[in-house]
Amino acid sequence: MSNSEQTLSIIKPDAVERNLDSEIKLMFKNKGFKIVQEKKIQIEKSEAERFYKVHETKPFYKDLCEYLSSGPIVVMILEKENAVLANRELMGATNPKDAIDGTIRKKYGLSIDKNSVHGSDSLENAKLEIDFFFKD
């Protein structure tokens, strides 16, 4: 039995705006991820607030919610062995300046806020986040 997992990935507004979604998807595919489902959507600020509720008490919460709802995003369910960890490795550090070469954020991230991608940080959150966007 393989250790196949699913995780949520979001291509954030700054990357969609720069038409980087195809290139970012290719980076995932080249690392062995299967894109199980994907859709391009625009969410309301209230939805962003629900999505990022875990960060509610943090100083960046309001800006984060405004940013995520500021333009179209691409949400994807990625699948692969140890997907959560593999996705976080491919994304790179939250701050693109600290990210290592070859990571998505190093290549495309503009700033700590506009860092092009979001990925679930645990299996539990992956399930919640996938349900958030893909539960009918």
C-alpha positions in Angstrom: 0.0 0.0 0.0 1.5 3.3 -1.0 1.5 6.3 1.2 -0.6 8.3 -1.3 -2.1 11.5 0.2 -4.1 14.4 -1.1 -3.3 18.1 -0.3 -4.8 21.4 -1.3 -2.9 23.9 -3.4 -4.0 27.4 -4.2 -2.3 29.4 -6.9 -2.8 32.9 -5.4 -4.0 36.1 -7.1 -0.5 37.5 -7.8 0.4 34.4 -9.8 -2.9 34.0 -11.6 -2.7 37.7 -12.6 0.7 37.1 -14.1 -0.6 34.0 -16.0 1.7 31.7 -14.2 -0.9 29.0 -13.4 0.2 26.7 -16.3 3.9 27.0 -15.4 3.1 26.3 -11.7 1.0 23.3 -12.6 3.8 22.0 -14.7 6.2 22.3 -11.7 3.8 20.1 -9.7 3.4 17.5 -12.5 7.2 17.4 -13.0 7.5 16.6 -9.3 5.1 13.6 -9.7 1.9 15.3 -8.4 -1.3 14.3 -10.0 -3.9 17.1 -10.2 -7.1 15.3 -9.2 -9.4 18.3 -9.4 -8.9 22.0 -10.2 -11.0 25.1 -10.7 -10.5 28.8 -11.2 -12.7 30.8 -8.9 -12.9 34.2 -7.2 -13.9 34.1 -3.5 -15.6 36.7 -1.4 -13.7 38.3 1.5 -16.1 36.5 3.9 -15.1 33.1 2.4 -11.4 34.0 2.7 -12.1 34.8 6.4 -13.6 31.4 6.9 -10.8 29.7 5.0 -8.1 31.5 7.1 -10.0 31.3 10.4 -7.0 29.4 11.9 -5.0 32.7 11.6 -7.8 34.9 13.0 -5.7 36.2 15.9 -2.6 37.0 13.8 -1.7 40.5 12.8 -1.6 39.6 9.1 -5.1 38.0 9.1 -7.0 40.9 7.6 -4.5 41.6 4.8 -4.4 37.9 4.0 -8.1 37.7 3.6 -8.3 40.8 1.5 -5.5 39.5 -0.7 -6.9 36.0 -1.3 -10.2 37.5 -2.3 -8.6 40.3 -4.5 -8.6 38.3 -7.7 -9.1 34.9 -9.3 -7.3 31.9 -7.7 -6.8 28.4 -8.9 -7.6 25.7 -6.3 -6.3 22.2 -6.8 -6.4 18.8 -5.1 -2.9 17.4 -5.5 -2.1 13.7 -5.0 1.1 11.9 -4.5 3.0 9.9 -1.9 3.5 12.2 1.2 1.8 15.0 -0.7 1.5 17.4 2.2 5.3 17.4 2.9 6.3 17.2 -0.8 4.0 20.2 -1.6 5.5 22.3 1.2 9.0 21.4 0.0 8.2 22.4 -3.6 6.5 25.7 -2.5 9.5 26.8 -0.5 9.7 29.2 2.5 6.8 31.6 3.1 9.1 34.5 2.4 10.4 34.1 -1.2 13.7 35.7 -0.1 14.3 32.7 2.2 13.1 30.1 -0.3 15.7 27.8 -1.9 16.3 27.7 -5.7 14.0 25.5 -7.6 11.0 26.2 -5.4 7.8 27.9 -6.6 8.1 30.8 -4.2 11.8 31.4 -5.1 10.9 31.5 -8.8 7.6 33.4 -8.7 6.9 34.9 -5.2 6.9 38.7 -5.0 6.8 39.1 -1.2 5.9 37.4 2.0 2.3 38.2 1.3 2.3 37.7 -2.5 4.1 34.5 -2.4 2.1 32.9 -5.3 1.0 29.6 -3.7 -0.7 28.2 -0.6 -0.5 24.6 0.5 -2.0 22.7 3.4 0.3 22.3 6.4 -0.9 19.0 7.7 -3.1 16.0 6.6 -5.9 17.2 8.9 -5.9 20.7 7.4 -5.6 19.2 3.9 -8.8 17.4 4.4 -10.6 20.5 5.8 -9.2 22.7 3.1 -10.2 20.3 0.3 -13.7 20.1 1.7 -13.8 23.9 1.9 -13.4 24.2 -1.8 -14.6 20.9 -3.3 -17.5 19.8 -1.2 -20.6 20.0 -3.2 
